[in-house]
Amino acid sequence: MIVYVPDTFNTASWIYYGRAKEGGRFFLTEGKRAEVPTACIIFLAEMLSWPPKSYVERIYNLNWWTEMLRGGHFAAM
């Protein structure tokens, strides 16, 4: 109901459709780097594992990296 009543279902479900259409979680091709300042908060209880920090630093302009001890997919709760 949270996404149905305010008519935001399409926006909320796009991540799942987009991943299937675009082939999942792929990063930039080798040799390219995103220079936009990037911050990552990693929740260790997430459903999927995240790449190591060294990999993220190679591809993104990583300014902030935090690994949380608790939390997961719905971290705010």
C-alpha positions as a printed NumPy array, in Angstrom:
array([[  0.   ,   0.   ,   0.   ],
       [  2.905,   2.363,   0.685],
       [  3.796,   2.443,  -3.01 ],
       [  0.317,   1.804,  -4.447],
       [ -1.7  ,   4.589,  -2.823],
       [  0.62 ,   7.508,  -3.74 ],
       [  1.006,   6.005,  -7.247],
       [  4.746,   5.375,  -6.915],
       [  4.774,   1.673,  -7.767],
       [  6.546,   2.198, -11.1  ],
       [  9.319,   4.234,  -9.488],
       [  9.737,   1.811,  -6.589],
       [  9.896,  -1.257,  -8.814],
       [ 12.178,   0.214, -11.496],
       [ 15.331,  -1.013,  -9.738],
       [ 14.252,  -4.624, -10.219],
       [ 13.169,  -4.156, -13.831],
       [ 16.256,  -2.086, -14.646],
       [ 18.628,  -4.686, -13.224],
       [ 17.01 ,  -7.427, -15.278],
       [ 16.995,  -5.3  , -18.441],
       [ 20.55 ,  -3.977, -18.05 ],
       [ 22.106,  -7.214, -16.818],
       [ 22.467,  -6.758, -13.068],
       [ 25.034,  -4.856, -11.036],
       [ 27.755,  -3.981, -13.475],
       [ 30.319,  -1.293, -12.942],
       [ 32.027,   0.879, -15.507],
       [ 34.153,  -0.825, -18.094],
       [ 37.863,  -1.216, -17.451],
       [ 39.817,   1.995, -17.855],
       [ 36.902,   4.337, -17.063],
       [ 36.39 ,   5.977, -13.679],
       [ 33.477,   7.982, -12.285],
       [ 34.911,  11.204, -10.847],
       [ 31.749,  12.251,  -9.012],
       [ 32.428,  12.249,  -5.237],
       [ 30.988,   9.004,  -3.91 ],
       [ 30.012,   7.797,  -0.439],
       [ 29.208,   4.199,   0.537],
       [ 27.537,   2.908,   3.652],
       [ 27.758,  -0.865,   3.623],
       [ 25.289,  -2.89 ,   5.649],
       [ 26.857,  -6.265,   6.313],
       [ 23.469,  -7.988,   6.693],
       [ 22.415,  -7.008,   3.15 ],
       [ 20.825,  -9.608,   0.87 ],
       [ 23.683,  -9.417,  -1.666],
       [ 27.383,  -9.049,  -1.021],
       [ 29.107,  -5.81 ,  -1.991],
       [ 32.456,  -5.499,  -3.755],
       [ 35.547,  -4.839,  -1.633],
       [ 36.538,  -1.251,  -0.887],
       [ 39.67 ,  -1.541,  -3.06 ],
       [ 37.516,  -2.322,  -6.101],
       [ 35.157,   0.589,  -5.453],
       [ 38.11 ,   2.994,  -5.017],
       [ 39.507,   1.926,  -8.385],
       [ 36.263,   2.753, -10.209],
       [ 34.79 ,   5.629,  -8.187],
       [ 36.094,   8.78 ,  -6.529],
       [ 35.425,   7.329,  -3.073],
       [ 35.29 ,   9.991,  -0.353],
       [ 33.496,   8.106,   2.39 ],
       [ 33.255,   4.389,   3.292],
       [ 31.401,   3.155,   6.358],
       [ 30.616,  -0.438,   7.31 ],
       [ 27.683,  -0.673,   9.68 ],
       [ 27.617,  -3.392,  12.323],
       [ 23.841,  -3.809,  12.16 ],
       [ 21.136,  -3.341,   9.605],
       [ 20.38 ,  -4.645,   6.181],
       [ 17.946,  -4.152,   3.333],
       [ 15.649,  -1.855,   5.341],
       [ 18.386,  -0.218,   7.387],
       [ 16.297,   2.733,   8.547],
       [ 13.975,   0.391,  10.404]])
